Amino acid sequence: MGGGSLGRDLTDLHTRLGAAGIQGVLTSIAFPVMRESYKGHPLTPEEIAALTAFFAQTAGKPGNTASMDAARMLFAGLVGLLVLFGAMYLYWNNRRLGLAERIRTSSRRSA
């Protein structure tokens, strides 16, 4: 919801760094989390080119907004609530009557 917790939003990376900046960052990784992730497996030139093209393609497009995520979660919660109430309604209508309720309903009928 609203992005990851390991780093900042990379939606505007190409706007901030440009193609050469992105290629430089990916060639010599200076970020601790990325360094640990790619230890022993550096990015190939093809992977760097693909990532640079991806960031160029996403430049200027709006990122995933938190309000949209909140609306989706609210909608999912409401649907879940309706399903829960529907299941409870079906269960309540089809339940067996307890002894006390059977005695009450039979006494009402006889009176």
Beta strands, then each sheet from edge to edge (+ up, - down):
end
